[in-house]
């Protein structure tokens, strides 16, 4: 749990401070969250009720982090490509 929460906290700090690889690291954190939830389901199963809902929410949150990070990276690459053409 420290790895998942600590990496997410580190990604947040990196984004706030505008580090060069912060967006890439955020995508990695999204993958870490998704892998953690997948392994959790394999190890202990999927509980009923609130536990199941939380697993789904965290997995979807990981997917959203990866998709948003990749979209920002895509926009950044597209912006650099436009600047190189000029």
N, CA, C and O of each residue as an XYZ file, in Angstrom:
344
protein
N       0.820     -1.194      0.000
C       0.000      0.000      0.000
C       0.865      1.259      0.000
O       0.484      2.277     -0.579
N       2.013      1.192      0.640
C       2.912      2.346      0.665
C       3.422      2.644     -0.745
O       3.592      3.804     -1.120
N       3.661      1.592     -1.517
C       4.155      1.790     -2.887
C       3.105      2.500     -3.733
O       3.434      3.419     -4.484
N       1.859      2.088     -3.620
C       0.787      2.690     -4.419
C       0.545      4.137     -3.979
O       0.560      5.048     -4.806
N       0.326      4.342     -2.705
C       0.052      5.691     -2.201
C       1.253      6.610     -2.304
O       1.117      7.785     -2.644
N       2.436      6.074     -2.010
C       3.650      6.892     -2.078
C       3.979      7.315     -3.495
O       4.400      8.448     -3.731
N       3.789      6.408     -4.434
C       4.063      6.769     -5.826
C       3.051      7.790     -6.338
O       3.405      8.680     -7.112
N       1.794      7.668     -5.911
C       0.784      8.654     -6.312
C       1.088     10.023     -5.700
O       0.921     11.051     -6.356
N       1.529     10.033     -4.456
C       1.902     11.294     -3.813
C       3.100     11.926     -4.518
O       3.125     13.133     -4.755
N       4.087     11.103     -4.849
C       5.261     11.608     -5.550
C       4.883     12.166     -6.921
O       5.400     13.205     -7.332
N       3.986     11.483     -7.626
C       3.534     11.978     -8.932
C       2.819     13.317     -8.784
O       2.995     14.213     -9.610
N       2.021     13.452     -7.741
C       1.320     14.719     -7.506
C       2.306     15.855     -7.253
O       2.153     16.949     -7.797
N       3.310     15.597     -6.431
C       4.323     16.623     -6.140
C       5.090     16.980     -7.407
O       5.374     18.151     -7.663
N       5.423     15.965     -8.194
C       6.145     16.227     -9.436
C       5.306     17.065    -10.408
O       5.836     17.943    -11.089
N       4.004     16.794    -10.469
C       3.144     17.584    -11.347
C       3.014     19.018    -10.858
O       3.029     19.953    -11.660
N       2.888     19.197     -9.557
C       2.775     20.548     -9.004
C       4.042     21.347     -9.261
O       3.979     22.535     -9.578
N       5.195     20.696     -9.124
C       6.475     21.379     -9.334
C       6.894     21.409    -10.801
O       7.942     21.960    -11.138
N       6.085     20.822    -11.668
C       6.295     20.840    -13.119
C       7.633     20.239    -13.541
O       8.378     20.828    -14.324
N       7.917     19.060    -13.008
C       9.107     18.339    -13.434
C       8.940     17.837    -14.866
O       7.823     17.664    -15.355
N      10.063     17.612    -15.518
C      10.063     17.246    -16.931
C       9.316     15.933    -17.194
O       8.546     15.844    -18.150
N       9.533     14.932    -16.370
C       8.938     13.618    -16.595
C       7.743     13.336    -15.695
O       7.408     12.172    -15.477
N       7.108     14.343    -15.180
C       5.991     14.161    -14.250
C       4.799     13.470    -14.908
O       4.169     12.607    -14.297
N       4.494     13.835    -16.123
C       3.338     13.233    -16.808
C       3.611     11.760    -17.112
O       2.728     10.917    -16.953
N       4.822     11.455    -17.545
C       5.187     10.065    -17.798
C       5.115      9.248    -16.503
O       4.608      8.126    -16.498
N       5.621      9.815    -15.416
C       5.572      9.128    -14.130
C       4.126      8.923    -13.682
O       3.821      7.903    -13.063
N       3.240      9.855    -13.974
C       1.826      9.707    -13.624
C       1.205      8.516    -14.358
O       0.379      7.797    -13.797
N       1.605      8.315    -15.603
C       1.116      7.148    -16.349
C       1.610      5.859    -15.701
O       0.866      4.883    -15.610
N       2.855      5.855    -15.256
C       3.405      4.685    -14.565
C       2.639      4.426    -13.278
O       2.366      3.273    -12.943
N       2.289      5.482    -12.551
C       1.523      5.326    -11.308
C       0.141      4.738    -11.603
O      -0.345      3.895    -10.849
N      -0.487      5.173    -12.685
C      -1.772      4.590    -13.079
C      -1.647      3.096    -13.336
O      -2.516      2.318    -12.943
N      -0.565      2.695    -13.997
C      -0.327      1.269    -14.223
C      -0.094      0.528    -12.911
O      -0.559     -0.598    -12.741
N       0.629      1.161    -11.982
C       0.864      0.546    -10.669
C      -0.455      0.306     -9.951
O      -0.655     -0.751     -9.353
N      -1.352      1.276    -10.006
C      -2.657      1.127     -9.354
C      -3.447     -0.006    -10.000
O      -4.060     -0.811     -9.300
N      -3.435     -0.073    -11.325
C      -4.181     -1.135    -12.004
C      -3.609     -2.515    -11.684
O      -4.365     -3.458    -11.448
N      -2.295     -2.640    -11.673
C      -1.664     -3.921    -11.345
C      -1.966     -4.302     -9.900
O      -2.241     -5.466     -9.609
N      -1.918     -3.327     -8.996
C      -2.215     -3.607     -7.589
C      -3.633     -4.161     -7.443
O      -3.840     -5.155     -6.748
N      -4.590     -3.535     -8.081
C      -5.972     -4.000     -7.968
C      -6.154     -5.374     -8.613
O      -6.896     -6.210     -8.096
N      -5.483     -5.607     -9.735
C      -5.573     -6.904    -10.396
C      -5.005     -8.009     -9.505
O      -5.611     -9.071     -9.359
N      -3.851     -7.754     -8.918
C      -3.227     -8.737     -8.029
C      -4.068     -8.926     -6.770
O      -4.176    -10.040     -6.257
N      -4.654     -7.859     -6.277
C      -5.516     -7.958     -5.103
C      -6.701     -8.889     -5.373
O      -7.046     -9.716     -4.528
N      -7.313     -8.758     -6.527
C      -8.439     -9.632     -6.881
C      -7.967    -11.078     -7.000
O      -8.666    -11.996     -6.571
N      -6.781    -11.286     -7.582
C      -6.255    -12.646     -7.699
C      -5.908    -13.239     -6.334
O      -6.117    -14.429     -6.100
N      -5.381    -12.413     -5.438
C      -4.907    -12.917     -4.151
C      -6.040    -13.161     -3.166
O      -6.099    -14.220     -2.541
N      -6.943    -12.193     -3.018
C      -7.993    -12.336     -1.998
C      -9.386    -12.480     -2.590
O     -10.359    -12.693     -1.867
N      -9.475    -12.363     -3.887
C     -10.792    -12.452     -4.507
C     -11.480    -11.103     -4.528
O     -10.926    -10.091     -4.100
N     -12.669    -11.113     -5.024
C     -13.439     -9.883     -5.116
C     -14.581     -9.936     -4.113
O     -15.520    -10.714     -4.282
N     -14.507     -9.109     -3.061
C     -15.566     -9.135     -2.053
C     -16.866     -8.559     -2.604
O     -16.894     -7.972     -3.686
N     -17.922     -8.734     -1.854
C     -19.204     -8.163     -2.264
C     -19.386     -6.804     -1.598
O     -18.691     -6.473     -0.637
N     -20.310     -6.039     -2.110
C     -20.662     -4.764     -1.490
C     -19.654     -3.670     -1.766
O     -19.200     -3.489     -2.897
N     -19.308     -2.942     -0.711
C     -18.448     -1.770     -0.834
C     -17.040     -2.128     -1.305
O     -16.418     -1.349     -2.027
N     -16.535     -3.283     -0.912
C     -15.196     -3.696     -1.340
C     -15.098     -3.852     -2.842
O     -14.112     -3.433     -3.448
N     -16.105     -4.447     -3.445
C     -16.138     -4.619     -4.893
C     -16.200     -3.265     -5.592
O     -15.503     -3.028     -6.579
N     -17.035     -2.391     -5.070
C     -17.173     -1.056     -5.666
C     -15.856     -0.292     -5.584
O     -15.475      0.385     -6.539
N     -15.158     -0.394     -4.457
C     -13.876      0.302     -4.304
C     -12.824     -0.252     -5.264
O     -12.042      0.510     -5.833
N     -12.800     -1.572     -5.445
C     -11.849     -2.157     -6.391
C     -12.107     -1.652     -7.802
O     -11.171     -1.331     -8.535
N     -13.363     -1.583     -8.177
C     -13.719     -1.096     -9.518
C     -13.351      0.377     -9.659
O     -12.797      0.784    -10.680
N     -13.656      1.172     -8.644
C     -13.346      2.610     -8.699
C     -11.844      2.840     -8.822
O     -11.410      3.658     -9.633
N     -11.042      2.128     -8.026
C      -9.590      2.308     -8.095
C      -9.024      1.844     -9.435
O      -8.119      2.479     -9.976
N      -9.548      0.746     -9.973
C      -9.074      0.280    -11.270
C      -9.417      1.295    -12.365
O      -8.582      1.593    -13.219
N     -10.621      1.814    -12.340
C     -11.027      2.835    -13.315
C     -10.214      4.108    -13.131
O      -9.881      4.776    -14.109
N      -9.891      4.450    -11.890
C      -9.038      5.610    -11.614
C      -7.654      5.406    -12.226
O      -7.080      6.342    -12.784
N      -7.117      4.193    -12.127
C      -5.827      3.894    -12.757
C      -5.896      4.035    -14.263
O      -4.988      4.592    -14.880
N      -6.971      3.532    -14.860
C      -7.159      3.665    -16.308
C      -7.241      5.143    -16.692
O      -6.640      5.563    -17.681
N      -7.977      5.921    -15.916
C      -8.120      7.352    -16.201
C      -6.774      8.071    -16.104
O      -6.475      8.946    -16.917
N      -5.970      7.703    -15.118
C      -4.645      8.328    -14.986
C      -3.777      8.032    -16.202
O      -3.107      8.923    -16.725
N      -3.790      6.788    -16.647
C      -2.983      6.416    -17.809
C      -3.495      7.136    -19.053
O      -2.703      7.686    -19.818
N      -4.798      7.137    -19.260
C      -5.356      7.777    -20.460
C      -5.087      9.278    -20.470
O      -4.706      9.829    -21.503
N      -5.277      9.941    -19.343
C      -5.025     11.383    -19.278
C      -3.549     11.696    -19.496
O      -3.209     12.645    -20.202
N      -2.677     10.900    -18.892
C      -1.242     11.122    -19.060
C      -0.826     10.924    -20.509
O      -0.068     11.725    -21.055
N      -1.319      9.861    -21.132
C      -0.972      9.625    -22.536
C      -1.534     10.719    -23.444
O      -0.902     11.089    -24.433
N      -2.712     11.235    -23.113
C      -3.293     12.317    -23.898
C      -2.451     13.588    -23.782
O      -2.219     14.277    -24.776
N      -1.997     13.894    -22.572
C      -1.143     15.076    -22.375
C       0.187     14.892    -23.110
O       0.691     15.832    -23.726
N       0.750     13.695    -23.047
C       1.985     13.429    -23.785
C       1.765     13.572    -25.291
O       2.618     14.105    -26.000
N       0.625     13.097    -25.772
C       0.290     13.232    -27.189
C       0.190     14.709    -27.585
O       0.730     15.119    -28.612
N      -0.502     15.499    -26.766
C      -0.626     16.929    -27.074
C       0.732     17.624    -27.061
O       0.998     18.501    -27.882
N       1.587     17.224    -26.122
C       2.915     17.821    -26.036
C       3.748     17.466    -27.266
O       4.452     18.314    -27.814
N       3.665     16.213    -27.692
C       4.405     15.805    -28.892
C       3.869     16.510    -30.127
O       4.638     16.909    -31.002
N       2.553     16.663    -30.202
C       1.939     17.348    -31.341
C       2.371     18.820    -31.363
O       2.636     19.380    -32.427
N       2.439     19.436    -30.186
C       2.864     20.829    -30.084
C       4.322     20.972    -30.518
O       4.668     21.923    -31.219
N       5.170     20.046    -30.110
C       6.575     20.083    -30.521
C       6.719     19.876    -32.014
O       7.580     20.490    -32.644
N       5.892     19.020    -32.589
C       5.933     18.769    -34.023
C       5.552     20.019    -34.787
O       6.172     20.332    -35.803
N       4.547     20.738    -34.322
C       4.128     21.988    -34.968
C       5.230     23.032    -34.872
O       5.473     23.774    -35.823
N       5.892     23.088    -33.728
C       6.973     24.066    -33.560
C       8.156     23.742    -34.453
O       8.838     24.657    -34.914
N       8.426     22.451    -34.716
C       9.538     22.072    -35.558
C       9.259     22.394    -37.021
O      10.186     22.655    -37.787
N       7.976     22.377    -37.416
C       7.603     22.666    -38.792
C       7.822     24.148    -39.106
O       8.194     24.506    -40.223
N       7.594     24.983    -38.133
C       7.717     26.442    -38.361
C       9.107     26.871    -38.641
O       9.357     28.058    -38.850
